[in-house]
Amino acid sequence: MAQIVDGLEDLSAEVLAEAAAAFGLLASAPRLHIMWVLSQSESDVSRLADRVGGALPAVSQHLSKLKLAGLVRSRRAGRRQIYHIDDPDVVLVVQLMVGQLARRAGESSGLVGQLRRTSA
């Protein structure tokens, strides 16, 4: 339950723990890269693996963790699972953070390449 301290709302330990867990998942360069790609459009696991430069089993494992945490969802399309970020606030956080860092670096498209290299 939120508490008011010095006129400001404080967050509960449970909310902070959940936020820390979500940020912990995003602290992995491969998972952040997956979230960046999914923030732009939905994708199946093989197309994601191609985009992020990861092995299919590794990308699938990252997606499972993100799905368990509630950060991504999937839907069946024939024999494929299509992954997407269902929460527009999560999309906004990922795009703001990564976009701001890319602007600071002066290379909005180059950051994705940097993420790809660090995830390999």
N, C-alpha and C positions, 0 to 999 in steps of 0.2 A: 504494500500500500504506500502511496506517495505521502511524503511528509513535507510540511512547510517549514523552512529554516531561513531566518533572516528575510522573510518575505518572498523567498524563492522556493519553487517546488523541487524537492529532492526525490530521487528515484529509489525504488526498493532494491534490496540486494538481489532478488530474483530477476528483476528486469535487467539489472547490470550484468548478472551472470549470463543471461541469455544473449545479451548484446556482445559480451566478450567472447562467447562461444561462436557466434556468427562471424565476428571479425577474425577470430582465430582460424576459421575455415577459409576466409578470404586472404589470410596471410600467406597462403601458398601461391606462388606464381602461376602454376598450371591451373589451379582452380579459379584464380582471379582472371586469367586469360579466358577460361571457359565462360565465366560470368560476363566478361566484356563482350564476347561474341554473342552470347544469348541476349544481352541487353540490346543488341542491334536487330536480331531476328531469331526465330526459333530454328532448331536444327536437329538432325538425327546424330547419333553417336559417330558414325563413320565420317560425316561431313565435318563434325566438330574436331575429330582427330586430325583430319587434313588441315583444317584452319589453324589449330594450335600446335601442330607439329608433334603430336604425341602418339604413342602406341594405342591402338584401339582398347586393349584391356585396361590400360592405365586411365584413359579418359573415362571409360565406363565406370571404373572404381571411384574416380573423382565425382562423377555425376551421382553415383549412389550416395555418397556422403552428403553432397549438396541437397539431394532429394530428401534424405532422412532429416536433415536440419530444416527442411521446409523452405529452402531458398530457391529451388527449382521444382518444376512439376513436369510430368510427361503425359502424353496421350498416344494412343495407338493409331497408326495410319497404315493399314494393311499389315505387313510383317514388321514394320519399323516402329520404334518408339521415337516420338518427336518431343524434344525437350524445350522448355521455355521458362522464363521467369514470370511468375504469375502475379507478382506484387509490384506495382508501378513505383512504389517507394524504394524497393531494393534496386530496381533499374536506375532510378534517379541517383541513389547513393553511389553505385558503381560508376555511372557515367560522370558524375561530378568529380569523384576522387581521381579516376583515371584520366579524365579529360583535363582536369586542372594540372595534374602532374605532366601530362603531355604538352600543355601550353607552356608550362615553366621550362620544359626541355626544348621548346620551340619546334616540336615535331609531332603533330597530332597523330599522324599515321605511323611514325617511327616507333612509338611506344609499343604497339602491338608486336612489331618485330623484336623489340627488346624483350618483351614477355616471352615470345617464342623461343628466343635464345636461352633465357634463364630457365625455362621449363624443360629444356632438352637434357 
